[in-house]
């Protein structure tokens, strides 16, 4: 094989040397010039020198040029050298007279005896493709028009539904609650959530809480978003939306866990990746101790415990993933959103540094707003003399006492759909919560699954 390659290389080199001796530059421009002039010997020498039989000058291929000029012998040379017969269709696109092209092609029919079926197929493909493109464009236009008409009819129906419910929305709170539920069923959950947020009141809050508890993500997600927005505007003295949001998120508390060292809770964490998935916690929760995994355990929200069977560090060095010998009651989903500044989030965790035993056993939920997002520096708990750059969020929590954050490390901050937006990690100089984003957690989880 190597000897054959050497021989081929020698033939190409010899042909190129001959072109140079004759003063014929080795270029596609000059090659096609000889094709058009009908110089078969020159064309053959260029082909031996390695020029592509599919060479082009502007938009015209060598094969189309030979056909346009009626050079049967050169056309045959090009086809034998591997020229693509479909390029003959270029003549149809650039010739001023399509009839002239067809006349020239007809004079070359003897050349195509062995390629007639391929040529006919190419011609058929060209016209079939053009026809199909026109049909697809027409069909696409019709589909868009039908979609636009459908959207218009849906919007009209939604407006009519809301209009019919206005007397109930302004009557009393029980009527308002019923009206919002009816709008969700007859119009859409998104419209119901916007209406509830606009009219407010206990009736709207009760309706949103009811919709948020449904199994359908189409109904629950808009309702949780609206509840979060209402709660973010509430005063310190009266927080019905806060309470409703807390009850809605209550089911997620079973995925929040405590990391125990010698039966003492030292850190928050949460379960991701399924009931038999992983518990993710900040790496500093592990590296600050000298315990072996046999002395570490996990306690679920219902009080049950599980032993740690293995651990994996995340690639960037911020997180630790723990595998357990028992199944979790439930798990959290990671958010796929890129939360912009101003987005509302819910901070949920145990207060493990509290002196009050009851505080350490109860989950608390506090609302916050994203004040910064993007790449930021996190403390490297291993070396402690450098920082780790990773994507994160900074969140300003709706609290007066900054000591609230003590002992909450590892707890999740949930987006307006109840999915994990980031994980509590550290406080910045301004007292904002700086958390590791769901994107970083997801990437690390994917690397574990690939192992």
VEXDREN-2710 file (C-alpha; in Angstrom, 1 decimal):
% VEXDREN-2710
k/r/px/py/pz
1/UNK/0.0/0.0/0.0
2/UNK/2.8/2.4/0.9
3/UNK/4.6/1.5/-2.4
4/UNK/1.4/2.4/-4.3
5/UNK/1.1/5.7/-2.5
6/UNK/4.7/6.5/-3.4
7/UNK/4.1/5.7/-7.1
8/UNK/0.9/7.9/-7.1
9/UNK/2.8/10.7/-5.5
10/UNK/5.6/10.4/-8.1
11/UNK/3.1/10.6/-11.0
12/UNK/1.4/13.7/-9.6
13/UNK/4.8/15.4/-9.0
14/UNK/5.9/14.5/-12.6
15/UNK/2.6/16.0/-14.0
16/UNK/3.1/19.2/-11.9
17/UNK/6.6/19.5/-13.2
18/UNK/5.5/19.2/-16.8
19/UNK/2.9/21.9/-16.2
20/UNK/5.6/24.2/-14.8
21/UNK/7.9/23.4/-17.7
22/UNK/5.1/24.4/-20.2
23/UNK/4.4/27.6/-18.2
24/UNK/0.9/26.5/-17.2
25/UNK/0.1/27.6/-13.6
26/UNK/-1.5/24.9/-11.4
27/UNK/-4.8/26.6/-10.6
28/UNK/-8.5/25.9/-11.1
29/UNK/-8.8/29.2/-13.0
30/UNK/-6.3/28.1/-15.6
31/UNK/-7.7/24.5/-15.6
32/UNK/-11.2/25.7/-16.5
33/UNK/-9.7/28.0/-19.1
34/UNK/-8.3/25.0/-21.0
35/UNK/-11.6/23.1/-20.5
36/UNK/-13.5/26.0/-22.2
37/UNK/-10.9/26.1/-25.0
38/UNK/-11.3/22.4/-25.7
39/UNK/-7.6/21.5/-25.1
40/UNK/-8.0/17.9/-24.1
41/UNK/-4.3/17.2/-23.6
42/UNK/-3.9/20.1/-21.2
43/UNK/-7.0/19.1/-19.3
44/UNK/-5.7/15.5/-19.0
45/UNK/-2.3/16.8/-17.7
46/UNK/-4.1/19.0/-15.1
47/UNK/-6.1/15.9/-14.0
48/UNK/-2.9/13.8/-13.7
49/UNK/-1.4/16.6/-11.6
50/UNK/-4.2/16.3/-9.1
51/UNK/-6.6/19.1/-10.0
52/UNK/-10.2/18.3/-8.8
53/UNK/-12.5/17.3/-11.7
54/UNK/-15.2/19.2/-9.7
55/UNK/-13.2/22.5/-9.9
56/UNK/-15.2/25.7/-10.3
57/UNK/-14.7/29.2/-11.6
58/UNK/-17.2/31.5/-10.0
59/UNK/-20.5/29.5/-10.1
60/UNK/-19.7/27.3/-13.1
61/UNK/-18.2/23.8/-12.7
62/UNK/-15.6/22.3/-15.1
63/UNK/-18.2/19.8/-16.2
64/UNK/-20.8/22.5/-16.9
65/UNK/-18.2/24.5/-18.8
66/UNK/-17.3/21.6/-21.1
67/UNK/-21.0/21.0/-21.7
68/UNK/-21.7/24.7/-22.4
69/UNK/-18.9/24.7/-25.0
70/UNK/-19.9/21.3/-26.5
71/UNK/-16.5/19.6/-25.8
72/UNK/-17.5/15.9/-25.7
73/UNK/-14.0/14.5/-25.2
74/UNK/-13.3/16.7/-22.3
75/UNK/-16.7/15.9/-20.7
76/UNK/-15.8/12.3/-20.9
77/UNK/-12.3/12.9/-19.3
78/UNK/-13.9/14.8/-16.4
79/UNK/-16.5/12.1/-15.8
80/UNK/-13.9/9.3/-15.9
81/UNK/-11.9/11.4/-13.4
82/UNK/-14.8/11.4/-10.9
83/UNK/-16.7/14.7/-11.8
84/UNK/-20.1/14.9/-10.2
85/UNK/-22.8/14.6/-12.9
86/UNK/-25.2/16.7/-10.8
87/UNK/-22.9/19.7/-11.5
88/UNK/-24.2/19.7/-15.1
89/UNK/-27.3/21.3/-13.6
90/UNK/-25.2/24.4/-13.1
91/UNK/-25.7/25.1/-16.8
92/UNK/-29.4/25.5/-16.2
93/UNK/-28.8/28.1/-13.5
94/UNK/-26.2/30.3/-15.3
95/UNK/-27.0/30.0/-19.0
96/UNK/-29.0/32.7/-20.6
97/UNK/-30.8/30.1/-22.7
98/UNK/-31.8/26.9/-21.1
99/UNK/-32.6/25.5/-24.6
100/UNK/-29.0/26.0/-25.7
101/UNK/-27.8/24.0/-22.7
102/UNK/-30.2/21.2/-23.4
103/UNK/-29.0/21.2/-27.0
104/UNK/-25.4/20.9/-25.9
105/UNK/-26.2/18.2/-23.4
106/UNK/-28.0/16.3/-26.1
107/UNK/-24.9/16.3/-28.3
108/UNK/-23.0/14.6/-25.5
109/UNK/-25.5/11.7/-24.9
110/UNK/-23.0/9.1/-26.1
111/UNK/-20.7/10.1/-23.2
112/UNK/-23.4/9.2/-20.7
113/UNK/-24.3/5.7/-21.8
114/UNK/-22.9/4.2/-18.6
115/UNK/-24.2/7.1/-16.4
116/UNK/-27.6/7.6/-18.0
117/UNK/-29.6/6.4/-15.0
118/UNK/-27.6/8.5/-12.6
119/UNK/-27.9/11.6/-14.8
120/UNK/-31.7/11.1/-15.2
121/UNK/-31.9/10.6/-11.4
122/UNK/-30.0/13.9/-10.9
123/UNK/-32.3/15.8/-13.2
124/UNK/-35.3/14.2/-11.5
125/UNK/-33.9/15.1/-8.1
126/UNK/-33.4/18.7/-9.1
127/UNK/-37.0/19.3/-10.2
128/UNK/-38.5/17.1/-7.5
129/UNK/-36.5/19.0/-4.9
130/UNK/-37.6/22.4/-6.3
131/UNK/-41.2/21.2/-6.3
132/UNK/-41.0/19.9/-2.7
133/UNK/-39.4/23.1/-1.5
134/UNK/-42.3/25.1/-2.9
135/UNK/-44.8/22.7/-1.4
136/UNK/-43.1/22.8/2.0
137/UNK/-43.0/26.6/1.9
138/UNK/-46.7/26.6/1.1
139/UNK/-47.5/24.1/3.8
140/UNK/-45.4/26.0/6.3
141/UNK/-47.2/29.2/5.5
142/UNK/-50.6/27.5/5.9
143/UNK/-49.5/26.0/9.2
144/UNK/-48.3/29.3/10.5
145/UNK/-51.6/30.9/9.5
146/UNK/-53.6/28.1/11.2
147/UNK/-51.5/28.5/14.4
148/UNK/-52.0/32.3/14.3
149/UNK/-55.8/31.8/13.9
150/UNK/-55.8/29.2/16.7
151/UNK/-53.9/31.5/19.0
152/UNK/-56.3/34.3/18.2
153/UNK/-59.3/32.1/19.1
154/UNK/-57.6/31.0/22.3
155/UNK/-56.9/34.6/23.3
156/UNK/-60.5/35.6/22.5
157/UNK/-61.8/32.7/24.6
158/UNK/-59.5/33.6/27.5
159/UNK/-60.7/37.3/27.4
160/UNK/-64.4/36.2/27.3
161/UNK/-63.8/33.8/30.2
162/UNK/-62.1/36.5/32.3
163/UNK/-64.9/39.0/31.4
164/UNK/-67.6/36.6/32.6
165/UNK/-65.7/36.1/35.9
166/UNK/-65.1/39.8/36.8
167/UNK/-68.4/40.0/38.9
168/UNK/-67.1/37.1/41.0
169/UNK/-63.6/38.5/41.2
170/UNK/-64.8/41.7/42.8
171/UNK/-67.6/40.1/44.9
172/UNK/-65.9/38.5/48.0
173/UNK/-62.8/36.3/48.7
174/UNK/-64.6/32.9/48.4
175/UNK/-66.1/34.0/45.1
176/UNK/-62.7/35.3/43.9
177/UNK/-61.1/31.9/44.8
178/UNK/-63.7/30.1/42.8
179/UNK/-63.3/32.5/39.8
180/UNK/-59.6/32.0/39.6
181/UNK/-60.0/28.2/39.7
182/UNK/-62.6/28.5/36.9
183/UNK/-60.3/30.7/34.8
184/UNK/-57.5/28.1/35.2
185/UNK/-59.9/25.4/33.9
186/UNK/-61.7/27.3/31.2
187/UNK/-58.9/29.6/29.9
188/UNK/-55.4/28.6/31.0
189/UNK/-53.3/28.3/34.2
190/UNK/-51.1/31.2/33.1
191/UNK/-54.1/33.6/32.7
192/UNK/-55.5/32.5/36.1
193/UNK/-52.1/33.2/37.7
194/UNK/-51.9/36.7/36.2
195/UNK/-55.5/37.5/37.2
196/UNK/-54.9/36.2/40.8
197/UNK/-51.7/38.3/41.0
198/UNK/-53.6/41.4/39.7
199/UNK/-56.6/41.1/42.0
200/UNK/-54.7/39.8/45.1
201/UNK/-56.4/39.1/48.4
202/UNK/-56.9/35.9/50.4
203/UNK/-59.2/34.4/47.7
204/UNK/-56.4/34.7/45.1
205/UNK/-53.8/33.3/47.4
206/UNK/-56.0/30.3/48.3
207/UNK/-56.7/29.6/44.7
208/UNK/-53.0/29.8/43.8
209/UNK/-52.1/27.5/46.6
210/UNK/-54.7/25.0/45.4
211/UNK/-53.4/25.2/41.8
212/UNK/-49.8/24.9/43.0
213/UNK/-50.5/21.6/44.7
214/UNK/-51.8/19.9/41.5
215/UNK/-49.8/17.2/39.9
216/UNK/-49.8/19.1/36.6
217/UNK/-46.6/21.2/36.0
218/UNK/-48.7/23.4/33.6
219/UNK/-50.9/24.4/36.5
220/UNK/-48.4/24.4/39.4
221/UNK/-45.6/26.3/37.9
222/UNK/-47.5/29.5/37.0
223/UNK/-49.3/29.4/40.4
224/UNK/-46.0/29.1/42.4
225/UNK/-44.6/32.0/40.3
226/UNK/-47.6/34.2/41.2
227/UNK/-47.5/33.2/44.9
228/UNK/-43.8/34.1/45.0
229/UNK/-44.4/37.5/43.4
230/UNK/-47.2/38.3/45.8
231/UNK/-45.2/37.1/48.8
232/UNK/-42.3/39.3/47.8
233/UNK/-44.5/42.4/48.1
234/UNK/-46.0/41.6/51.5
235/UNK/-45.3/43.6/54.6
236/UNK/-43.6/42.2/57.7
237/UNK/-46.7/42.2/59.8
238/UNK/-49.0/40.3/57.4
239/UNK/-47.7/37.5/55.2
240/UNK/-50.5/35.2/54.0
241/UNK/-48.7/34.5/50.7
242/UNK/-45.6/33.5/52.6
243/UNK/-47.6/31.0/54.6
244/UNK/-49.3/29.7/51.5
245/UNK/-46.0/29.3/49.7
246/UNK/-44.5/27.5/52.7
247/UNK/-47.4/25.0/52.6
248/UNK/-47.0/24.5/48.9
249/UNK/-43.2/23.8/49.2
250/UNK/-43.8/21.6/52.2
251/UNK/-43.6/18.4/50.2
252/UNK/-40.1/19.4/49.1
253/UNK/-38.8/19.4/52.6
254/UNK/-38.5/15.6/52.5
255/UNK/-35.7/16.0/50.0
256/UNK/-33.8/18.3/52.4
257/UNK/-31.4/16.3/54.6
258/UNK/-29.0/16.9/57.5
259/UNK/-25.4/15.6/57.4
260/UNK/-24.6/14.0/60.8
261/UNK/-21.2/13.5/62.3
262/UNK/-21.3/11.2/65.3
263/UNK/-25.1/11.8/65.4
264/UNK/-24.6/15.6/65.4
265/UNK/-26.1/17.6/62.6
266/UNK/-23.4/19.8/60.9
267/UNK/-24.7/20.7/57.5
268/UNK/-27.7/20.8/55.2
269/UNK/-27.9/19.0/51.9
270/UNK/-30.5/17.8/49.4
271/UNK/-31.3/14.7/47.2
272/UNK/-31.0/15.0/43.4
273/UNK/-31.0/12.5/40.6
274/UNK/-33.9/10.3/41.8
275/UNK/-34.8/8.6/45.0
276/UNK/-31.7/6.4/44.7
277/UNK/-29.7/9.4/43.6
278/UNK/-27.1/11.5/45.3
279/UNK/-27.0/13.8/48.3
280/UNK/-25.2/17.0/47.4
281/UNK/-23.5/19.1/50.1
282/UNK/-20.8/21.8/50.2
283/UNK/-17.3/20.3/50.3
284/UNK/-16.4/22.3/53.4
285/UNK/-18.9/20.3/55.4
286/UNK/-16.8/17.1/54.8
287/UNK/-13.3/18.5/54.7
288/UNK/-13.6/20.4/58.0
289/UNK/-14.0/17.1/59.8
290/UNK/-11.6/14.2/60.1
291/UNK/-14.3/11.6/60.2
292/UNK/-14.4/8.6/58.0
293/UNK/-17.6/7.9/56.0
294/UNK/-18.5/5.2/58.6
295/UNK/-19.0/8.0/61.2
296/UNK/-21.2/10.0/58.8
297/UNK/-24.8/9.5/58.2
298/UNK/-27.8/11.4/56.6
299/UNK/-31.1/12.2/58.3
300/UNK/-34.2/12.7/56.2
301/UNK/-37.0/15.1/57.0
302/UNK/-39.1/12.3/58.5
303/UNK/-36.3/11.5/61.0
304/UNK/-35.1/8.3/59.3
305/UNK/-31.4/7.9/58.8
306/UNK/-29.1/6.3/56.2
307/UNK/-25.4/5.5/56.1
308/UNK/-23.0/7.0/53.6
309/UNK/-21.6/4.3/51.4
310/UNK/-19.4/6.4/49.1
311/UNK/-18.5/10.0/48.2
312/UNK/-17.3/11.8/45.1
313/UNK/-15.9/15.3/44.8
314/UNK/-17.2/17.6/42.1
315/UNK/-14.6/18.5/39.4
316/UNK/-14.4/22.1/40.4
317/UNK/-13.9/21.2/44.0
318/UNK/-16.9/23.0/45.6
319/UNK/-19.3/20.1/46.2
320/UNK/-19.4/16.6/47.5
321/UNK/-21.8/13.9/46.3
322/UNK/-22.8/11.2/48.8
323/UNK/-24.3/7.8/48.0
324/UNK/-26.5/6.2/50.7
325/UNK/-27.5/2.7/51.7
326/UNK/-31.2/3.6/51.7
327/UNK/-33.8/5.2/49.4
328/UNK/-34.8/8.8/49.8
329/UNK/-38.5/9.6/50.3
330/UNK/-38.3/12.1/47.4
331/UNK/-35.8/14.3/45.5
332/UNK/-35.5/17.8/44.0
333/UNK/-35.2/18.8/40.4
334/UNK/-32.5/21.1/39.2
335/UNK/-33.7/24.3/37.5
336/UNK/-32.9/24.7/33.9
337/UNK/-33.4/28.5/34.0
338/UNK/-30.7/31.1/33.8
339/UNK/-32.2/33.4/36.5
340/UNK/-31.7/37.1/35.7
341/UNK/-31.2/39.8/38.3
342/UNK/-34.5/40.5/40.0
343/UNK/-35.8/36.9/40.0
344/UNK/-37.5/35.8/43.2
345/UNK/-36.2/32.7/45.0
346/UNK/-37.1/30.8/48.1
347/UNK/-34.4/29.9/50.7
348/UNK/-35.2/26.6/52.5
349/UNK/-33.0/25.0/55.1
350/UNK/-32.5/23.8/58.7
351/UNK/-30.9/26.2/61.2
352/UNK/-28.2/23.9/62.5
353/UNK/-26.3/26.5/64.5
354/UNK/-29.3/27.6/66.5
355/UNK/-29.2/27.2/70.2
356/UNK/-32.9/26.4/70.1
357/UNK/-33.4/22.7/69.6
358/UNK/-36.8/23.3/67.9
359/UNK/-35.2/25.6/65.4
360/UNK/-32.7/22.9/64.4
361/UNK/-35.5/20.4/63.8
362/UNK/-37.8/22.7/61.7
363/UNK/-37.3/23.9/58.2
364/UNK/-37.7/27.6/57.5
365/UNK/-38.5/29.3/54.2
366/UNK/-37.4/32.9/53.4
367/UNK/-37.9/34.8/50.2
368/UNK/-35.1/36.5/48.4
369/UNK/-34.2/38.2/45.1
370/UNK/-31.3/37.6/42.8
371/UNK/-28.9/40.7/42.8
372/UNK/-26.1/39.2/40.8
373/UNK/-25.4/36.2/38.5
374/UNK/-22.5/34.9/36.6
375/UNK/-18.9/33.7/37.3
376/UNK/-17.8/34.5/40.8
377/UNK/-15.1/33.5/43.3
378/UNK/-15.8/30.8/45.9
379/UNK/-13.6/29.8/48.9
380/UNK/-11.4/26.8/48.1
381/UNK/-11.7/24.8/51.3
382/UNK/-8.8/22.5/50.5
383/UNK/-6.0/25.0/49.9
384/UNK/-7.6/28.0/51.5
385/UNK/-5.0/30.2/49.8
386/UNK/-6.9/30.6/46.5
387/UNK/-10.5/30.9/45.2
388/UNK/-12.4/28.8/42.8
389/UNK/-14.2/30.5/39.9
390/UNK/-17.6/29.1/39.2
391/UNK/-21.1/30.2/38.0
392/UNK/-23.2/31.3/40.9
393/UNK/-25.9/33.6/42.2
394/UNK/-25.9/36.3/44.9
395/UNK/-29.3/36.6/46.6
396/UNK/-30.5/39.3/49.0
397/UNK/-32.8/37.6/51.5
398/UNK/-35.8/39.3/53.0
399/UNK/-34.4/39.2/56.6
400/UNK/-33.3/41.7/59.1
401/UNK/-31.0/39.4/61.2
402/UNK/-27.9/38.4/59.3
403/UNK/-27.4/35.6/61.8
404/UNK/-30.3/33.8/60.2
405/UNK/-27.9/32.4/57.6
406/UNK/-25.6/30.7/60.2
407/UNK/-25.9/27.0/60.0
408/UNK/-27.9/27.0/56.7
409/UNK/-25.0/26.0/54.4
410/UNK/-26.0/23.3/51.9
411/UNK/-29.7/24.2/51.7
412/UNK/-31.3/24.9/48.3
413/UNK/-32.7/28.1/47.0
414/UNK/-35.7/27.3/44.8
415/UNK/-36.9/29.2/41.7
416/UNK/-40.5/30.2/41.1
417/UNK/-41.3/26.7/39.9
418/UNK/-39.9/25.0/43.1
419/UNK/-36.8/23.7/41.4
420/UNK/-33.2/24.1/42.7
421/UNK/-31.7/27.4/41.4
422/UNK/-28.6/27.1/43.5
423/UNK/-27.1/25.8/46.8
424/UNK/-26.3/27.9/49.9
425/UNK/-22.5/28.2/50.2
426/UNK/-21.2/31.4/51.7
427/UNK/-22.0/35.1/52.5
428/UNK/-20.4/37.9/50.6
429/UNK/-19.0/41.1/52.1
430/UNK/-22.5/42.8/51.7
431/UNK/-24.3/40.0/53.6
432/UNK/-25.8/38.6/50.5
433/UNK/-26.1/34.8/50.2
434/UNK/-23.7/33.5/47.5
435/UNK/-24.7/30.2/46.2
436/UNK/-23.4/27.6/43.7
437/UNK/-25.7/27.5/40.6
438/UNK/-27.8/24.5/39.5
439/UNK/-25.7/24.6/36.3
440/UNK/-22.6/23.7/38.2
441/UNK/-24.4/21.0/40.2
442/UNK/-25.9/19.5/37.0
443/UNK/-22.5/19.4/35.3
444/UNK/-20.9/17.7/38.2
445/UNK/-23.8/15.2/38.4
446/UNK/-23.3/14.4/34.7
447/UNK/-19.7/13.6/35.3
448/UNK/-20.6/11.2/38.0
449/UNK/-23.0/9.4/35.7
450/UNK/-20.3/9.1/33.1
451/UNK/-17.9/7.3/35.4
END
